[in-house]
């Protein structure tokens, strides 16, 4: 599983990465968590507002920090 955190490095983007990493650890899922800061790549997903979370190529959320519960549902 590949999880991409889309964002420029703002506080919300960093918080999103922390939540995703914690959810992956707690769920015991084998996942690669990658930070994507390239705007062309972010825009290629159709994401105009960051942070965003992409799981295996599917945009799950954009423009806000996800809840731990939502992240766990996406990776289950």
Helices and strands as residue ranges (DSSP letters): E 2-6, H 11-27, E 32-36, H 39-44, E 52-55, E 58-62, H 68-75
